[in-house]
Every structure is written in C-alpha cells, then in structure tokens.
Amino acid sequence: MEKFPVIDLSPYLDWQKSVDDNVNVNENGIRELCLEVSRTLKETGALLIRDPRCTVEDNDRFLDMMEKYFEQPLEFKSMQERPQLHYQVGVTPEGVEVPRSLVDEEMQKKLKAMPREVQPATPHGPDRKWRYMWRIGPRPSDTRFVELNAEPVVPLGFDQWTETMDSWGSKMIEATKVVAEMAAVGFGLPKDAFTSLMNLGPHLLAPTGSDLARYGEKGIVFAGYHYDLNFLTIHGRSRFPGLNIWLRNGEKVEVKVPVGCLLIQTGKQIEWLTAGECIAGMHEVVVTDRTLEAIRLASEQSRSLWRVSSTLFAHIASDAVLKPLGHFADSPLASMYPPMCAGEFVEKELSVINLKGNNGRPSAPS
C-alpha cells in the first residue's frame, strides 16, 4: 500500500491539546489534514495512520497472547463460545461465519462482472478463521439490544488477558475516534458528528486466528470477500500477509502495513451516515505467495504459525439512529439509506452471515 500516504495523527492530537489549553494553532493546516482523511476514505475505503499512542510493543504484546490462545485445544476454546449472544462476545470457531459473497445475490452479480485479474478468491463454505470478540469501553445501562452489549468472556489461565485486551483495544478505539473527528471535519460536518454517535457503542476488539500449519496452502481462503458491518475497522500489523482490499475504482490491492502503522477501513455504518459518499470497503484474507514466504521464515525460527489479525470494530451505539447526516441528507442517494436503529441494522447483517439464527443460534450453513 505504498501508494497511500501515511497520515500522522500527531499534528491533530497536538491541535486538540492546544485548543484545550487555549493556544493559537495553524487551523488551516489541520483542516487540510482533515480533508486528506475524508478524501482518502471516500476514494479508497482505506487509510494508513500513525498514532504515537499505539506502539509496536503494544501490538506485539497483544499478538503474543492471542497466538497462545488460538494454539489451545478445541475443547478449551469451546468453553468461550456464546452462540446465544450472536458470537458478539467470546470465541467464534472456524466454519461458522459465512462470507457475504456466498449468500448475497447482488454481490455475486457484481463479482461476475469484475475483470478476472481483480476477482477475489472463491470461498467454498464458511470461513476457516477463528475470531475472539472482546468488548471495549462502557456500554449503555438500558438498551433494546442486550445481545450486542453483553458482558465479556475471560478464558481461564490467561492472567494478563483483561489488562492486555483493554489496553490495546482502548488505544485503537481512541485512534479511530480521532480519525472519525477528522473525517467529519473533512466532510463538512460538525467535529463530533460521528463520535457523538459512537458513544457507548458496542466496540469490539476482534482478533482472528487462522491456522497456517493446517491451512497453509496458496489460495486457501480464511475470510471470503465481504465488507464490515460496523462504522470503521482498525487493524494493527499482522505477522503474516494475506489481506487484500478493493478500492472504490475496482482496483485490488494486497495490503502492506508499514511497521508502526495502523490500517483503517470503512464499514457499512459510515456508508449509511454519508449516503454512500463513503462506501464500505471490500476485502478478503487468503494465503498468498507472501504468506507462504512468511510461513517459511516463521517455521525456520520456530515461531507460531497462527495468523492473528489485530482488529477492532468501532460501532455506532446500538440505540442510535443510522441515517444520512447533515448535508448528506440532501443527497440523491439518501433514500437508499432509510433511518434505522444501528442495533437493528447489525442484527440483520449478523443473520445474513450466519452469526444470528433462530433463538439466537446460528443455522447450519448450506
């Protein structure tokens, strides 16, 4: 992703502090930075950032712990499953979540029309990835959407689990809030247009675990072509490549996150709030030649062969209303994004990808 400039959040963070301290700053420079953020999100659906509060050491500490967790036997991990809560806390085993591209007829039509060289890999069933959902930040005391705001699940034997998850997750959600503020300014909305809706949202630190010792063959799909249903997704750097994204112009890009940087992707909720000015970014995780090379090096060094994604899903609060904001309400496309509670929208999306079935339990994939 060398073609994308890395947005350093430091100037904006300094500006925030100077505003609090009533110190004069170059607001024109800040506005230009915000315009670059909104423009990049609109044109590509992705953004590389550097946040001095999120260090390589933080990311490594998190990845080390999650590798140890995913290496645990099936019987142990199954104790953290919560299907009755739509898998929105605890662990989701491989073979449960169904990629959107397998069940969305409209998406399948678009895929067939894509040039062959940019088409995604074809999944042949549910995703082969595991995932762990860990809530970040406070939740509302009263909500219609109890399953989306459930208490976290702590696996036994991981003494530093809560501290590690909360520390890394809180730093990543704070980075996401800064990007949300900057995007709002760049889009000509009030600075808190997005962040006010994120307050008490069901934000989830959601690392995936993919077993490369078992599935380390070129072309194996761990996460089939899909978009994220939340507001913004943020990733730390993974130790194994494999994430492909599609830009708004249809170009396919194999992600290369520079050391010390984070990747932001647009989700469906920001698409709703901007009436399609930003569209949800499409992506997949698949074993590539670069993945195979990383597997070879890890094997030589006796390192873990679990591919862990350092992922956090930032959400709009479940009881907040999703609808085009400000001037986006006047967009010709606004009618495609009718007002809807964010929690209702999330539940509908979870049903499609097999995480929410009848009585809260997923139905078996066909």
C-alpha positions as CSV (number, residue, x, y, z in Angstrom):
1,M,0.0,0.0,0.0
2,E,2.9,2.3,-0.7
3,K,0.6,4.4,-2.9
4,F,-1.3,5.6,0.2
5,P,0.2,8.4,2.2
6,V,0.6,7.6,5.9
7,I,-1.5,10.1,8.0
8,D,0.4,11.0,11.1
9,L,-2.2,11.9,13.8
10,S,0.3,13.8,15.9
11,P,-0.5,17.2,14.5
12,Y,-4.2,16.8,15.1
13,L,-3.6,15.4,18.6
14,D,-1.4,18.5,19.3
15,W,-4.1,20.7,18.0
16,Q,-6.7,19.1,20.2
17,K,-4.4,19.8,23.2
18,S,-3.8,23.4,22.2
19,V,-7.5,24.0,21.8
20,D,-8.0,22.7,25.3
21,D,-5.2,24.9,26.5
22,N,-6.5,27.9,24.5
23,V,-3.3,28.2,22.5
24,N,-3.4,29.5,18.9
25,V,-2.6,26.9,16.2
26,N,-2.5,26.7,12.4
27,E,-6.1,25.7,11.9
28,N,-5.7,25.8,8.1
29,G,-3.1,23.1,8.2
30,I,-5.3,21.0,10.4
31,R,-8.2,21.5,8.0
32,E,-6.1,20.3,5.1
33,L,-5.1,17.2,7.0
34,C,-8.8,16.5,7.7
35,L,-9.7,17.0,4.1
36,E,-7.0,14.5,3.2
37,V,-8.5,11.9,5.6
38,S,-12.1,12.3,4.2
39,R,-10.9,12.3,0.6
40,T,-8.8,9.2,1.1
41,L,-11.7,7.3,2.9
42,K,-14.0,8.4,0.1
43,E,-11.8,7.4,-2.8
44,T,-10.2,4.2,-1.4
45,G,-12.2,3.0,1.6
46,A,-8.9,2.6,3.5
47,L,-6.4,4.8,5.3
48,L,-2.9,4.2,6.8
49,I,-2.3,6.1,10.0
50,R,0.4,6.5,12.6
51,D,-0.7,7.2,16.2
52,P,2.1,7.8,18.8
53,R,-0.2,6.3,21.4
54,C,-0.2,2.9,19.7
55,T,3.2,1.4,19.7
56,V,4.8,-1.7,18.0
57,E,5.4,-3.1,21.5
58,D,1.7,-2.8,22.4
59,N,0.8,-4.7,19.2
60,D,3.4,-7.4,19.8
61,R,2.3,-8.0,23.3
62,F,-1.3,-8.5,22.1
63,L,-0.3,-10.8,19.2
64,D,1.9,-12.9,21.5
65,M,-1.1,-13.5,23.9
66,M,-3.6,-14.2,21.1
67,E,-1.2,-16.7,19.4
68,K,-1.1,-18.6,22.7
69,Y,-4.8,-18.6,23.0
70,F,-5.6,-19.8,19.5
71,E,-3.0,-22.6,19.9
72,Q,-5.1,-24.0,22.8
73,P,-7.0,-27.3,22.1
74,L,-10.5,-27.2,20.7
75,E,-12.1,-28.3,24.0
76,F,-10.6,-25.4,25.8
77,K,-11.6,-22.8,23.2
78,S,-15.2,-24.1,23.0
79,M,-15.7,-23.0,26.6
80,Q,-15.7,-19.4,25.4
81,E,-18.4,-19.8,22.7
82,R,-21.5,-17.8,23.2
83,P,-23.8,-18.5,20.1
84,Q,-26.8,-17.4,22.1
85,L,-25.2,-13.9,22.1
86,H,-24.7,-14.0,18.3
87,Y,-21.0,-14.6,19.0
88,Q,-20.6,-10.9,19.8
89,V,-18.5,-11.9,22.9
90,G,-16.2,-14.8,23.3
91,V,-14.9,-17.1,20.6
92,T,-16.3,-17.9,17.1
93,P,-14.9,-21.2,15.8
94,E,-13.8,-21.7,12.2
95,G,-16.6,-22.9,10.0
96,V,-19.4,-20.7,11.5
97,E,-19.3,-17.3,9.8
98,V,-20.4,-17.3,6.2
99,P,-18.7,-14.8,3.8
100,R,-21.2,-12.3,2.4
101,S,-20.2,-13.1,-1.1
102,L,-21.6,-16.7,-0.7
103,V,-25.1,-15.6,0.2
104,D,-25.6,-12.1,-1.3
105,E,-27.0,-12.5,-4.8
106,E,-26.5,-8.8,-5.7
107,M,-22.8,-9.1,-4.7
108,Q,-22.4,-12.3,-6.7
109,K,-23.7,-10.5,-9.8
110,K,-21.1,-7.7,-9.3
111,L,-18.4,-10.3,-8.8
112,K,-19.1,-12.0,-12.2
113,A,-18.9,-8.6,-13.9
114,M,-15.4,-7.9,-12.5
115,P,-12.3,-8.4,-14.6
116,R,-10.8,-11.8,-13.9
117,E,-7.5,-10.3,-12.7
118,V,-9.2,-8.5,-9.8
119,Q,-11.8,-11.0,-8.8
120,P,-11.5,-12.3,-5.3
121,A,-10.7,-15.9,-4.4
122,T,-13.8,-18.1,-4.4
123,P,-14.7,-19.5,-0.9
124,H,-16.4,-22.9,-0.9
125,G,-18.0,-22.7,2.5
126,P,-17.9,-20.9,5.8
127,D,-14.7,-19.0,6.8
128,R,-11.8,-21.1,8.1
129,K,-10.8,-18.4,10.6
130,W,-11.5,-18.3,14.3
131,R,-12.3,-15.0,16.0
132,Y,-12.4,-13.6,19.5
133,M,-14.8,-10.8,20.4
134,W,-13.8,-8.6,23.4
135,R,-15.9,-5.5,24.3
136,I,-14.0,-2.2,24.6
137,G,-15.4,0.7,26.5
138,P,-18.6,1.2,28.5
139,R,-22.0,0.0,27.4
140,P,-25.5,1.6,28.0
141,S,-27.2,0.6,31.2
142,D,-30.5,0.4,29.3
143,T,-30.7,-0.9,25.7
144,R,-33.1,-2.8,23.4
145,F,-30.1,-4.8,22.1
146,V,-28.9,-6.8,25.1
147,E,-27.0,-9.4,23.0
148,L,-24.9,-6.8,21.3
149,N,-23.9,-5.3,24.6
150,A,-23.2,-8.4,26.6
151,E,-20.5,-8.9,29.3
152,P,-17.1,-10.0,28.2
153,V,-15.8,-13.6,28.4
154,V,-12.4,-14.2,30.1
155,P,-10.6,-17.5,29.3
156,L,-9.1,-19.3,32.3
157,G,-5.4,-19.4,32.7
158,F,-4.6,-16.1,31.0
159,D,-3.7,-13.9,33.9
160,Q,-3.0,-10.8,31.8
161,W,-5.9,-11.2,29.5
162,T,-8.2,-8.4,30.6
163,E,-5.3,-5.9,31.0
164,T,-3.8,-6.7,27.6
165,M,-7.1,-6.7,25.7
166,D,-8.3,-3.5,27.4
167,S,-5.0,-1.7,26.9
168,W,-4.6,-2.4,23.2
169,G,-8.3,-2.1,22.4
170,S,-8.7,1.3,24.2
171,K,-5.7,2.7,22.3
172,M,-7.1,1.5,19.0
173,I,-10.6,2.9,19.7
174,E,-9.1,6.2,20.6
175,A,-7.2,6.3,17.3
176,T,-10.4,5.5,15.5
177,K,-12.2,8.3,17.3
178,V,-9.6,10.8,16.1
179,V,-9.9,9.6,12.5
180,A,-13.7,9.9,12.9
181,E,-13.4,13.5,14.1
182,M,-11.0,14.4,11.3
183,A,-13.3,12.7,8.7
184,A,-16.3,14.7,10.0
185,V,-14.4,18.0,9.6
186,G,-13.2,17.0,6.2
187,F,-16.8,16.1,5.1
188,G,-18.1,19.5,6.3
189,L,-19.9,18.1,9.3
190,P,-19.6,19.2,13.0
191,K,-16.5,17.8,14.6
192,D,-18.4,15.4,16.8
193,A,-21.0,14.3,14.2
194,F,-19.6,10.7,14.2
195,T,-18.0,10.5,17.6
196,S,-21.2,11.5,19.4
197,L,-22.9,8.5,17.8
198,M,-20.0,6.2,18.8
199,N,-20.5,7.0,22.5
200,L,-21.4,3.8,24.3
201,G,-21.2,1.8,21.1
202,P,-20.6,-2.0,21.1
203,H,-17.0,-1.6,20.1
204,L,-15.2,-4.9,19.7
205,L,-11.6,-5.9,19.8
206,A,-11.9,-8.8,17.4
207,P,-8.7,-10.6,16.5
208,T,-9.0,-13.5,14.1
209,G,-6.9,-16.7,14.3
210,S,-6.0,-18.6,11.1
211,D,-4.2,-21.9,11.5
212,L,-1.4,-21.8,8.8
213,A,0.1,-25.1,9.9
214,R,-3.2,-26.7,8.9
215,Y,-4.3,-24.5,6.0
216,G,-1.0,-23.0,4.8
217,E,-1.6,-23.7,1.1
218,K,-1.7,-21.0,-1.6
219,G,-5.3,-19.9,-2.4
220,I,-6.8,-21.1,0.9
221,V,-9.5,-18.6,1.9
222,F,-9.6,-17.6,5.6
223,A,-12.1,-14.8,5.2
224,G,-14.1,-14.7,2.0
225,Y,-14.8,-11.4,0.1
226,H,-17.0,-9.2,2.3
227,Y,-17.5,-5.8,3.8
228,D,-17.6,-4.9,7.5
229,L,-21.0,-4.1,9.0
230,N,-19.6,-1.6,11.6
231,F,-18.6,2.0,11.3
232,L,-14.8,1.9,11.0
233,T,-12.4,-1.0,11.3
234,I,-8.8,-0.6,12.5
235,H,-6.0,-3.2,12.2
236,G,-2.6,-3.4,13.7
237,R,0.1,-5.0,11.7
238,S,-0.2,-8.8,11.3
239,R,2.8,-11.1,11.3
240,F,1.6,-12.8,8.2
241,P,0.4,-11.1,5.0
242,G,-2.8,-12.1,3.3
243,L,-5.3,-9.2,3.4
244,N,-6.5,-8.0,0.0
245,I,-8.7,-4.9,-0.3
246,W,-10.6,-3.4,-3.2
247,L,-10.5,0.3,-3.8
248,R,-13.6,2.2,-4.9
249,N,-12.3,2.2,-8.5
250,G,-12.3,-1.6,-8.5
251,E,-8.5,-1.9,-8.1
252,K,-7.4,-4.9,-6.0
253,V,-4.5,-4.1,-3.5
254,E,-2.5,-6.6,-1.4
255,V,-2.1,-4.8,1.9
256,K,1.3,-3.9,3.2
257,V,1.1,-2.1,6.5
258,P,4.3,-0.3,7.4
259,V,5.9,-1.1,10.8
260,G,4.4,1.2,13.4
261,C,1.3,2.0,11.4
262,L,-2.4,1.1,11.6
263,L,-4.9,0.4,8.8
264,I,-8.4,1.9,8.9
265,Q,-11.2,0.6,6.7
266,T,-14.7,2.0,6.1
267,G,-17.6,-0.1,7.2
268,K,-21.3,-0.1,6.3
269,Q,-22.4,2.3,9.0
270,I,-20.2,5.2,7.7
271,E,-21.7,4.4,4.3
272,W,-25.2,4.9,5.8
273,L,-24.3,8.1,7.6
274,T,-22.7,9.6,4.4
275,A,-25.4,8.4,2.0
276,G,-22.8,6.5,0.1
277,E,-20.2,9.2,-0.1
278,C,-18.0,6.7,1.6
279,I,-18.8,3.1,0.7
280,A,-17.9,0.0,2.8
281,G,-14.6,-1.3,1.8
282,M,-14.5,-4.8,0.3
283,H,-11.7,-7.2,1.4
284,E,-10.7,-10.9,1.9
285,V,-7.9,-12.8,3.7
286,V,-6.3,-15.5,1.6
287,V,-3.0,-17.4,1.5
288,T,-0.7,-15.7,-1.0
289,D,2.9,-16.1,-2.1
290,R,3.9,-13.5,0.5
291,T,2.0,-15.6,3.2
292,L,3.9,-18.7,2.2
293,E,7.2,-16.8,2.5
294,A,6.3,-15.6,6.0
295,I,5.3,-19.2,6.9
296,R,8.7,-20.5,5.8
297,L,10.5,-17.9,7.9
298,A,8.3,-18.4,10.9
299,S,8.9,-22.2,10.7
300,E,12.7,-21.7,10.5
301,Q,12.5,-19.5,13.6
302,S,10.2,-21.9,15.5
303,R,7.5,-19.1,15.8
304,S,3.8,-19.6,16.0
305,L,2.0,-20.5,12.7
306,W,-1.3,-18.9,13.7
307,R,-2.0,-15.8,11.7
308,V,-3.5,-13.3,14.1
309,S,-5.2,-10.1,12.9
310,S,-5.0,-7.2,15.3
311,T,-8.5,-6.0,14.5
312,L,-11.0,-3.7,16.2
313,F,-14.6,-2.9,15.1
314,A,-15.7,0.6,16.0
315,H,-19.5,0.8,16.1
316,I,-22.3,3.3,16.2
317,A,-24.2,2.9,19.5
318,S,-26.9,0.2,19.2
319,D,-29.8,2.5,20.1
320,A,-28.6,5.4,17.9
321,V,-30.3,6.0,14.6
322,L,-28.4,5.4,11.4
323,K,-29.4,8.0,8.8
324,P,-27.5,10.4,6.4
325,L,-26.1,13.2,8.4
326,G,-26.2,17.0,7.7
327,H,-25.9,17.8,4.0
328,F,-25.7,14.1,3.1
329,A,-29.5,14.0,3.8
330,D,-29.9,16.0,0.6
331,S,-28.0,13.5,-1.5
332,P,-29.9,11.9,-4.4
333,L,-28.9,8.6,-2.8
334,A,-30.2,9.4,0.7
335,S,-33.4,7.4,0.1
336,M,-31.3,4.2,-0.2
337,Y,-30.3,4.7,3.5
338,P,-33.6,5.0,5.4
339,P,-33.4,5.7,9.2
340,M,-32.8,2.6,11.2
341,C,-31.5,1.8,14.7
342,A,-27.9,0.7,14.5
343,G,-28.6,-2.3,16.6
344,E,-31.4,-3.4,14.3
345,F,-29.1,-3.0,11.3
346,V,-26.4,-5.0,13.0
347,E,-28.8,-7.9,13.8
348,K,-30.0,-8.1,10.2
349,E,-26.4,-8.2,9.0
350,L,-25.4,-10.9,11.5
351,S,-28.3,-13.1,10.3
352,V,-27.1,-12.9,6.8
353,I,-23.6,-14.1,7.7
354,N,-24.8,-16.9,10.0
355,L,-24.0,-15.4,13.3
356,K,-27.5,-14.8,14.4
357,G,-30.1,-17.5,13.7
358,N,-33.4,-18.6,15.2
359,N,-33.5,-18.2,19.0
360,G,-30.1,-16.5,18.8
361,R,-28.4,-19.7,17.5
362,P,-26.9,-19.8,14.0
363,S,-28.5,-22.1,11.5
364,A,-26.2,-24.6,9.8
365,P,-24.6,-23.4,6.6
366,S,-26.0,-25.0,3.5
